[in-house]
Amino acid sequence: MLQRFLSGDGPIDPARLAGAAGMPSDPAQLQALMAQLQAALARTEDGIDWEASRRQAAAVVQRDPGSVSSAERDAVRQAAELAALWLSETTDIGAAATELQLLSRQQWVDATIPVWQEMSEPVANSISDALTAAMQEHAPEEAQEMLAGAERILRNVGGTMFAMQLGNVVGQLAGETVAGGDFGFPLLEGTAALLPVNLRAVAEGLEIPEDQVRIWMSARELAHARLFHHARWLRLHVLSSVREYAEGIRIDVDRLEELAESFDPTNPDELREALKSGALIPPKTPEQVETLARLETTIALIEGWVDAVTETATARLPKRESIAEMVRRRRATGGPAEKAFGTLVGLEIRPRRLREAAAFWRTVTDAVGAEVRDSLWDQPDLMPDGADIDDPSRVIARLQGAGELDEMDLALQELLDDAERAEGEAPAPDAPAEADDEADEGTGEDTPPQR
């Protein structure tokens, strides 16, 4: 389609392009798509226009922005205040964290889209590179000269399409998410937030008193925010791992070429299915598998700690188990928009070990108490790993022995003690033997031995 357009053989059909990209095809959206592509063609600088993501997300939200009454907001604030009190009885970390904020869907988009962009940028660049390489290598000979000067245009168009797809997904996520910590990623830096408009829908679906749902969700979100507020290193650790994984993603150019050869422009379903299934992304490299395993363990430990702390803090709620099980199911399956993001970025993290991680934290709490348990978040090198989740005894032994000498320290201390005793019992290095002392008595001089 781009080749024909650049060759002057005809305009781009926005409906087919939007359909292939899995984006809405209503007239307003098609008009916005064409405006973005025209802007991409006209841009002189290279790179991705991430503002396209923000605009697209805002357009999706505006179709159903939702509304919340002042009485409903007051009820959520009161629930958050009570949840904060209960949480402070459970853990001391992050007590100085900011209060819980109430966000609209649009405010959530504005606050989180920079993080979505950061996580997906490596994939966007890979797609643009693959598009450019495939076009230049396999375009007809008569089009080579034209494409030689069109690399920037191709990259801008490919980047803009990706940015708009991302904005479309984030806009849909705004209609699904309830709290800032819903997805396991630290989307909001040091901030706890709820979306009352989506919280209401969750409460209605559970058939549980809304006040209990509000308190439980507030406690969980505050626990999540407090953890990241206390462990300042944790947010960078998680996002760096995501980016490290994403930077290893490459697009299967051969598969892209096969798809292009058989692609029927009048039926974009095949291309859409290839995009959704991830067929254009080759299998994970060993490095990616290792990074993903570490990332999944980290997310499971975060979510497990939050679950364990929330369970204790909300012990007074009669329906806390039903609410917790609902949240676990949502985390295990994910909504349509979350799955779309996983396909778009090639990264879909399911906390497979969430229950085991929560059990790990409960076991540690029973053994050493909440204060010692929470000390594991003080430094990155204290953080448990997958083996610790399977067998908490190692961590418990380490925590119970905090401040005591381990075996190596004891052995070293014994050596030092022996050396000190030997030094105290031995004669001074430069002192002569007793016979020499008697012979030299009265001279007032000792000749030190040569060394």
Buried (B, 14 or more C-beta within 10 A) or exposed (E): BBBBBBBEEEEBBBEBBBBBBBBBBEEEBBEBBBEBBEBBBEBEEEBBBBEBBBBBBBBBBEEEEBEBEEEBEEBBBBBBEBBBEBBBEBBEBBEEBBEBBBBBBBBBBBBBBBBBBBBBBBBBBBBBBBBBBBBBEEBEEEBEEBBEEBBBBBBBBBBBBBBBBBBBBBBBBBBBBBBBBBBBBBBBBBBBBBBBBBBBBBBEEBEBEBBBBBBBBBBBBBBBBBBBBBBEEBBEBBBEBBBBBBBBBBBBBEBBBEBEEEBEEEEBEEBBEBBEEBBBBBEBEEEBEEBBEBBBBBBBBBBBBBBBBBBBBBEEBEBBEBBBEBBBEBBEEBBEBBBBBBBBBBBBBBBEBBBBBBBBBBBBBEBBEBEBBBBBBEEEEEBBEBEBBEEBEEBBEBBEEEEEEEEEEEEEEEEEEEEEEEEEEEEEEEEBEEEEEEEEEEEEEEEEEEE
